């Protein structure tokens, strides 16, 4: 077995040593409603009780407003598992969440054109 990479839960040859459903204690639904674009941010309150290492990593990622999708990507966990972890932190008061802010119409043509123009400039 090779040395762990990126922490004790990953192994270079085997990959993730702990299955995602184990991290969320088998739960598949978060207690707090959020989608991938919801923003989460640490409140500064210390969570009470035991939380797993992934909870701590998620909390560290939320020092500034961060989307659920970003946290999921950094943790290398499925979005459903990440939402459960984040909702645990919301429930204990360590995180706040707010829905994404859209203009009046999330598919507003001018907004989409501005995004397209920005992408074209990057290429």
ChimeraX attribute file (.defattr): number of C-alpha atoms within 10 A of each C-alpha:
attribute: neighborCount
match mode: 1-to-1
recipient: residues
	/A:1	7
	/A:2	8
	/A:3	11
	/A:4	16
	/A:5	13
	/A:6	9
	/A:7	9
	/A:8	12
	/A:9	14
	/A:10	15
	/A:11	16
	/A:12	12
	/A:13	11
	/A:14	10
	/A:15	11
	/A:16	16
	/A:17	11
	/A:18	11
	/A:19	11
	/A:20	17
	/A:21	14
	/A:22	10
	/A:23	18
	/A:24	21
	/A:25	11
	/A:26	12
	/A:27	15
	/A:28	13
	/A:29	13
	/A:30	17
	/A:31	15
	/A:32	15
	/A:33	13
	/A:34	20
	/A:35	16
	/A:36	17
	/A:37	15
	/A:38	17
	/A:39	22
	/A:40	28
	/A:41	22
	/A:42	22
	/A:43	17
	/A:44	11
	/A:45	10
	/A:46	12
	/A:47	18
	/A:48	10
	/A:49	6
	/A:50	7
	/A:51	12
	/A:52	10
	/A:53	13
	/A:54	17
	/A:55	21
	/A:56	13
	/A:57	13
	/A:58	23
	/A:59	22
	/A:60	13
	/A:61	19
	/A:62	22
	/A:63	14
	/A:64	12
	/A:65	15
	/A:66	17
	/A:67	22
	/A:68	23
	/A:69	19
	/A:70	16
	/A:71	24
	/A:72	20
	/A:73	12
	/A:74	11
	/A:75	16
	/A:76	12
	/A:77	19
	/A:78	13
	/A:79	18
	/A:80	19
	/A:81	22
	/A:82	27
	/A:83	26
	/A:84	24
	/A:85	26
	/A:86	28
	/A:87	23
	/A:88	20
	/A:89	25
	/A:90	20
	/A:91	14
	/A:92	13
	/A:93	16
	/A:94	20
	/A:95	23
	/A:96	17
	/A:97	21
	/A:98	15
	/A:99	14
	/A:100	14
	/A:101	10
	/A:102	10
	/A:103	9
	/A:104	7
	/A:105	8
	/A:106	10
	/A:107	10
	/A:108	11
	/A:109	10
	/A:110	9
	/A:111	14
	/A:112	12
	/A:113	11
	/A:114	11
	/A:115	11
	/A:116	12
	/A:117	11
	/A:118	11
	/A:119	10
	/A:120	9
	/A:121	7
	/A:122	7
	/A:123	5
